[in-house]
Amino acid sequence: FEFVVSEDAPADKTIDNRWELTVNNSVTPSNKVTNLPPDFDPSKDDTQSDEQGDPSVSIDGKTMLLTNAGNYVVTLDLTQKDTAYKVWKAGIVDDYDQEYVTVNEQDIEVLSASGEDVTDKFNVAIIDGVAYVFARTVDTPIPATGETVPGDPQPTDLKAYAESDSYDPLADPSIDQTLLGQTYQVVLPFVVSKVDDGYTVVNEATQVLNDQRKTTNQVSNPLRPINPSKDVVVSVDGDSVDGHSIWLDRLFLYRLDSSVLPVDRAYPEVTDWSITDPFDVEHDEYQGAWAAYLARDLYKDGEVIAKAGEKVAGTGFDSTKFGGDLFEAVWDEETGTFTVSATDLYKSLVSADTEHEAAWYAFPLMLRIPSGTDSPHHFVHTINGFYRPSNVVRTNTP
């Protein structure tokens, strides 16, 4: 006799059946037959990118900065292959946070369990900030009719295809059944394209198998902005005079504050960290002296070696106690540009410590030369190859 599995049957229940032969007062049971439920377990990971790190390193829960890149990796579970009928639809849907991260459709790839790139066996589309990756349909013989249903054309609207449970086993094609028996990694490279301090990007995906759907675990990344700042002061501990007057032939300081490097970073290593300030040489004359201070405590092997607010570099500074210079400065007279950079020593100390924030600030000593209105200007902050302008400061000279 024919049976149909009820639509509201538990998806995790094994169906078994046997019959009994009754002759007079004797009952003889038959063997038992069973049908297993659909069995798939999709999962989600969040890793470093190929370009900026090591894709085998998980960054789930780690803090990311603007322009940091990563990979959302979805495990598409197609290990179950002893199905009663052909699998006609298999894929994933990933509704990533398009306001804060950017995913490019052409960068999405699908890897087999052995690492082989099998993206060409899948249809890929991004529609309204949602990624759809589904196995292509193939020419499918239909034993009941003796016909072969063509796999092409492929679904043109993957969103509608993913949401629909409509399927006619006598008229619709199935996916390539040789895809079954293993898991696949669907890799969605992403870049952090917007940051709000305190905002956390969360992400999960859904695997679709025929008319069954399962949601993966959730991954997340807190976001932190890169916000360097510039100010004008007349002394190291003095108040801001931005927007006010600097008198002719008066010494003053530009205060150049780096951004704060957060704790528990997705990318601990600091490869470069500098501030480049092109001065207005018509109004400002660099006096050949500078100093750098810490805005956060500096650690080595878990111990504080320099406190926040402590001078750690500058003209005539003895850095012997640190084992070398922590910062260095270069003045380019031809372009009127002052650059202060973290040395390899400072970068190595910060890279080794992800439990504490890191930040610093520098002061070049300046002399105001002519009278008039000082043109507005700012500096460029660079960390790990990412450039970020500071705010603009303005002063005038009566």
C-alpha positions as CSV (number, residue, x, y, z in Angstrom):
1,F,0.0,0.0,0.0
2,E,1.0,3.6,-0.6
3,F,1.8,6.1,2.2
4,V,2.5,9.8,2.4
5,V,4.5,11.4,5.2
6,S,2.4,13.9,6.9
7,E,3.4,17.6,6.5
8,D,3.3,18.1,10.2
9,A,5.4,15.0,11.0
10,P,8.5,15.8,13.2
11,A,11.5,16.3,11.0
12,D,13.8,14.3,13.3
13,K,11.6,11.2,13.6
14,T,12.6,7.9,12.1
15,I,9.6,6.1,10.6
16,D,9.5,2.3,10.9
17,N,6.9,-0.2,9.9
18,R,6.2,-4.0,9.9
19,W,3.2,-6.1,9.5
20,E,1.9,-9.2,11.3
21,L,0.5,-12.4,9.8
22,T,-2.2,-14.0,11.9
23,V,-3.1,-17.6,11.3
24,N,-5.6,-19.1,13.7
25,N,-4.1,-18.2,17.0
26,S,-0.6,-17.7,15.7
27,V,0.9,-14.2,15.1
28,T,4.1,-13.9,13.1
29,P,5.7,-10.4,12.7
30,S,7.4,-9.4,9.5
31,N,10.8,-7.8,9.3
32,K,10.9,-4.1,10.1
33,V,11.5,-1.4,7.4
34,T,12.6,2.1,8.3
35,N,12.8,5.5,6.7
36,L,15.3,8.0,8.1
37,P,14.4,11.7,8.4
38,P,16.3,14.4,6.5
39,D,19.6,14.8,8.4
40,F,21.7,17.9,7.8
41,D,23.5,20.2,10.2
42,P,24.7,23.5,8.7
43,S,27.1,25.8,10.6
44,K,28.7,29.2,10.3
45,D,32.2,30.5,10.9
46,D,33.9,33.9,10.7
47,T,37.6,33.9,9.7
48,Q,40.4,36.2,8.7
49,S,40.7,37.0,5.0
50,D,43.3,35.8,2.6
51,E,44.5,39.3,1.9
52,Q,44.8,40.5,5.5
53,G,45.5,37.3,7.5
54,D,45.0,33.6,7.7
55,P,41.6,32.1,6.6
56,S,42.1,29.3,9.1
57,V,42.0,31.7,12.0
58,S,38.5,32.3,13.5
59,I,37.6,35.9,14.3
60,D,34.1,35.2,15.7
61,G,33.5,37.7,18.5
62,K,36.7,39.7,17.7
63,T,36.6,43.5,17.2
64,M,36.9,44.8,13.7
65,L,37.9,48.2,12.3
66,L,36.8,50.1,9.2
67,T,38.1,48.3,6.0
68,N,39.0,45.1,8.0
69,A,38.1,42.1,5.8
70,G,36.9,38.7,6.7
71,N,35.2,35.5,5.4
72,Y,31.8,34.3,6.3
73,V,32.1,30.5,5.9
74,V,28.9,28.5,5.7
75,T,29.0,24.7,5.9
76,L,26.5,23.3,3.5
77,D,25.8,19.8,4.8
78,L,25.0,17.3,2.0
79,T,26.5,14.3,3.7
80,Q,23.2,12.3,3.7
81,K,22.9,10.5,0.3
82,D,20.7,7.5,1.0
83,T,17.5,9.5,0.1
84,A,14.4,7.8,-1.0
85,Y,14.0,10.3,-3.8
86,K,16.3,12.7,-5.6
87,V,17.3,15.9,-3.9
88,W,15.8,18.6,-6.0
89,K,17.0,21.7,-4.2
90,A,20.1,22.4,-2.0
91,G,21.8,25.6,-1.0
92,I,22.2,28.4,1.5
93,V,20.7,31.8,2.2
94,D,22.8,34.4,4.0
95,D,21.1,37.7,5.0
96,Y,24.3,39.6,6.0
97,D,24.3,43.1,7.5
98,Q,24.6,45.1,4.2
99,E,24.6,48.4,6.0
100,Y,27.9,47.6,7.7
101,V,29.6,45.0,5.6
102,T,30.0,44.7,1.8
103,V,30.0,41.3,0.0
104,N,30.6,41.1,-3.8
105,E,28.8,38.4,-5.7
106,Q,31.8,37.6,-7.9
107,D,33.9,36.9,-4.8
108,I,31.7,34.1,-3.4
109,E,33.1,30.6,-3.9
110,V,32.1,27.1,-3.0
111,L,34.7,24.5,-1.9
112,S,34.3,20.8,-1.7
113,A,35.4,18.8,1.3
114,S,38.7,18.3,-0.4
115,G,39.1,22.0,-1.0
116,E,38.3,21.8,-4.7
117,D,36.6,24.9,-6.1
118,V,33.2,23.8,-7.3
119,T,31.6,27.2,-7.6
120,D,30.6,26.4,-11.2
121,K,28.2,23.7,-9.9
122,F,26.2,26.4,-8.1
123,N,24.1,29.4,-8.9
124,V,25.1,32.5,-7.0
125,A,23.3,35.8,-6.6
126,I,23.1,38.7,-4.2
127,I,19.6,40.2,-4.1
128,D,18.8,43.2,-1.8
129,G,21.7,42.4,0.5
130,V,21.0,38.7,0.8
131,A,23.3,36.0,-0.7
132,Y,21.8,33.0,-2.4
133,V,24.0,30.0,-3.3
134,F,22.1,26.9,-4.7
135,A,23.2,23.8,-6.5
136,R,22.5,24.0,-10.3
137,T,19.7,21.8,-11.6
138,V,20.7,19.2,-14.2
139,D,19.1,17.0,-16.8
140,T,17.0,14.6,-14.8
141,P,15.6,11.2,-16.1
142,I,12.0,10.6,-14.9
143,P,11.5,6.8,-14.8
144,A,7.7,7.1,-14.5
145,T,7.4,8.8,-17.8
146,G,10.6,7.7,-19.6
147,E,11.3,11.4,-20.3
148,T,14.3,13.5,-19.3
149,V,13.6,16.9,-17.9
150,P,16.3,19.4,-18.9
151,G,18.2,21.2,-16.1
152,D,18.4,24.4,-18.1
153,P,17.3,27.1,-18.0
154,Q,18.5,27.7,-14.4
155,P,16.3,29.6,-12.0
156,T,16.4,33.3,-12.9
157,D,15.2,34.5,-9.5
158,L,17.1,32.7,-6.7
159,K,15.2,34.6,-4.0
160,A,11.9,33.2,-5.3
161,Y,13.5,29.8,-5.9
162,A,14.8,29.7,-2.3
163,E,11.5,30.6,-0.8
164,S,9.3,28.3,-2.9
165,D,8.4,24.7,-1.9
166,S,6.8,24.0,-5.2
167,Y,8.1,20.8,-6.9
168,D,6.6,18.4,-9.4
169,P,8.6,15.2,-9.5
170,L,7.3,14.4,-13.0
171,A,8.1,17.8,-14.5
172,D,10.9,19.5,-12.5
173,P,14.6,18.8,-12.6
174,S,16.7,17.8,-9.7
175,I,20.3,18.8,-8.7
176,D,23.3,16.7,-9.5
177,Q,23.1,13.7,-7.1
178,T,26.8,13.2,-7.2
179,L,27.1,16.4,-5.0
180,L,25.7,14.4,-2.1
181,G,27.8,12.6,0.4
182,Q,30.0,15.4,1.7
183,T,29.9,19.0,3.1
184,Y,30.8,22.1,1.2
185,Q,32.2,25.4,2.4
186,V,30.4,28.4,1.0
187,V,32.8,31.3,1.4
188,L,31.5,34.9,1.4
189,P,34.4,37.4,1.6
190,F,33.3,40.6,3.3
191,V,34.8,44.1,4.1
192,V,33.7,46.3,7.0
193,S,32.3,49.4,5.1
194,K,30.7,51.3,7.9
195,V,31.4,51.6,11.6
196,D,29.3,52.9,14.5
197,D,31.1,52.7,17.8
198,G,29.5,50.1,20.0
199,Y,27.6,48.4,17.1
200,T,28.0,44.6,16.7
201,V,27.5,43.0,13.3
202,V,25.8,39.6,13.7
203,N,25.3,37.0,11.1
204,E,23.7,33.6,10.5
205,A,22.7,31.6,7.5
206,T,20.0,29.1,6.5
207,Q,20.4,25.9,4.7
208,V,17.6,24.9,2.4
209,L,17.3,21.2,1.5
210,N,14.2,20.5,-0.7
211,D,11.5,22.0,1.5
212,Q,13.4,21.7,4.8
213,R,15.2,24.7,6.3
214,K,17.7,24.9,9.2
215,T,19.5,28.0,10.6
216,T,23.1,28.0,11.5
217,N,24.8,29.2,14.6
218,Q,25.3,33.0,14.9
219,V,28.7,34.8,14.5
220,S,29.4,38.3,15.5
221,N,32.0,41.1,15.4
222,P,31.9,44.3,17.5
223,L,32.9,47.3,15.5
224,R,35.2,50.2,16.5
225,P,35.9,53.4,14.5
226,I,39.3,54.8,13.6
227,N,39.1,58.4,14.9
228,P,42.4,60.3,14.9
229,S,42.2,63.9,16.1
230,K,44.2,67.1,15.7
231,D,44.3,70.1,18.0
232,V,46.3,73.3,18.6
233,V,47.7,74.1,22.1
234,V,50.4,76.4,23.5
235,S,51.7,73.8,26.0
236,V,51.6,70.0,26.4
237,D,48.9,70.1,29.0
238,G,47.3,73.3,27.8
239,D,43.7,73.8,26.6
240,S,42.8,73.8,23.0
241,V,43.2,77.1,21.0
242,D,41.6,75.7,17.9
243,G,39.6,78.5,16.3
244,H,41.4,81.2,18.3
245,S,44.4,83.4,17.7
246,I,48.1,82.5,17.7
247,W,50.2,85.7,18.1
248,L,53.0,86.5,15.6
249,D,56.4,85.0,16.6
250,R,54.7,82.9,19.2
251,L,55.7,79.2,19.8
252,F,52.8,76.7,19.9
253,L,52.2,73.0,19.4
254,Y,50.0,70.9,17.2
255,R,48.6,67.9,19.1
256,L,48.4,64.9,16.9
257,D,46.3,62.1,18.5
258,S,46.3,58.6,17.0
259,S,43.2,56.5,17.0
260,V,42.6,54.1,19.8
261,L,43.5,50.5,18.9
262,P,40.8,48.3,20.6
263,V,41.3,45.1,22.6
264,D,40.5,41.6,21.3
265,R,41.2,42.6,17.7
266,A,40.4,40.4,14.7
267,Y,43.9,41.3,13.4
268,P,46.3,41.7,16.3
269,E,49.4,42.5,14.3
270,V,50.2,46.1,13.7
271,T,52.3,46.4,10.5
272,D,52.5,50.2,10.2
273,W,51.2,53.1,12.3
274,S,52.0,56.7,11.6
275,I,50.7,60.3,11.4
276,T,51.7,62.5,8.4
277,D,51.0,66.3,8.8
278,P,51.6,68.6,5.9
279,F,52.0,72.0,7.6
280,D,51.0,75.4,6.1
281,V,54.6,76.6,5.7
282,E,53.5,80.1,4.8
283,H,52.2,80.6,8.3
284,D,53.9,77.9,10.4
285,E,57.6,77.2,10.9
286,Y,58.7,73.9,12.3
287,Q,61.3,74.4,15.0
288,G,63.0,71.0,14.7
289,A,61.7,69.7,18.0
290,W,59.0,67.1,18.8
291,A,57.8,64.7,21.5
292,A,55.5,61.7,21.7
293,Y,53.4,60.5,24.6
294,L,51.3,57.4,25.4
295,A,47.6,57.8,25.5
296,R,47.3,54.2,26.9
297,D,49.5,52.1,29.1
298,L,52.1,50.1,27.2
299,Y,52.6,46.5,28.2
300,K,55.4,43.9,27.8
301,D,54.8,40.3,28.9
302,G,51.8,41.4,30.9
303,E,53.6,44.2,32.8
304,V,53.2,47.9,32.3
305,I,56.5,49.4,31.0
306,A,55.2,52.9,30.4
307,K,52.1,54.7,31.7
308,A,49.5,56.7,29.8
309,G,50.6,60.3,29.8
310,E,54.3,59.4,29.9
311,K,56.7,60.9,27.4
312,V,58.3,58.0,25.5
313,A,60.0,59.7,22.5
314,G,61.2,63.0,21.0
315,T,64.1,65.3,20.4
316,G,66.9,64.3,22.7
317,F,64.9,61.6,24.5
318,D,66.8,58.6,26.0
319,S,64.8,55.5,25.2
320,T,67.4,53.0,26.7
321,K,64.9,51.8,29.4
322,F,62.6,50.6,26.7
323,G,65.3,48.7,24.8
324,G,65.1,51.1,21.9
325,D,63.1,53.9,20.3
326,L,59.3,53.5,20.3
327,F,58.7,56.4,17.8
328,E,60.6,58.3,15.2
329,A,59.9,61.5,13.4
330,V,60.9,62.8,9.9
331,W,60.7,66.4,8.7
332,D,60.6,66.9,4.9
333,E,61.6,70.5,4.4
334,E,60.8,70.4,0.7
335,T,57.2,69.5,1.2
336,G,56.7,70.9,4.7
337,T,55.6,67.6,5.9
338,F,56.1,66.2,9.4
339,T,55.7,62.4,9.9
340,V,55.8,60.5,13.2
341,S,55.8,56.7,13.1
342,A,55.7,53.8,15.5
343,T,58.9,51.8,15.4
344,D,59.1,48.0,15.0
345,L,59.6,47.8,18.8
346,Y,56.4,49.6,19.6
347,K,54.5,47.8,17.0
348,S,55.7,44.4,18.2
349,L,54.7,45.2,21.8
350,V,51.2,46.3,20.8
351,S,50.8,43.3,18.4
352,A,51.6,40.9,21.2
353,D,49.0,42.5,23.6
354,T,45.4,42.3,22.6
355,E,44.1,42.6,26.2
356,H,44.7,46.3,26.4
357,E,44.0,49.3,24.2
358,A,46.8,51.2,22.5
359,A,47.1,54.8,21.5
360,W,49.6,57.7,21.5
361,Y,49.9,61.4,20.6
362,A,52.7,63.6,19.4
363,F,53.6,67.3,19.5
364,P,55.7,69.1,16.8
365,L,56.9,72.5,18.0
366,M,55.9,75.4,15.7
367,L,56.4,79.1,15.3
368,R,53.8,81.4,13.9
369,I,55.5,83.6,11.3
370,P,53.2,86.0,9.3
371,S,50.0,87.7,10.3
372,G,46.7,86.7,8.7
373,T,44.2,83.9,8.6
374,D,45.8,80.4,8.9
375,S,44.4,78.0,6.3
376,P,42.5,75.0,7.7
377,H,44.5,71.8,7.6
378,H,44.5,68.3,9.0
379,F,46.8,65.3,9.1
380,V,46.6,61.7,7.7
381,H,46.5,58.8,10.1
382,T,47.7,55.4,8.8
383,I,47.4,52.0,10.4
384,N,47.9,48.7,8.6
385,G,47.7,50.4,5.3
386,F,44.4,52.2,6.0
387,Y,44.5,56.0,5.6
388,R,42.1,58.2,7.7
389,P,42.1,62.0,7.8
390,S,41.8,63.8,11.1
391,N,39.5,66.7,11.9
392,V,40.4,70.1,10.5
393,V,41.9,72.8,12.8
394,R,42.0,76.6,12.2
395,T,43.7,79.5,13.9
396,N,44.4,83.1,12.9
397,T,47.1,85.6,13.7
398,P,46.1,89.2,14.5
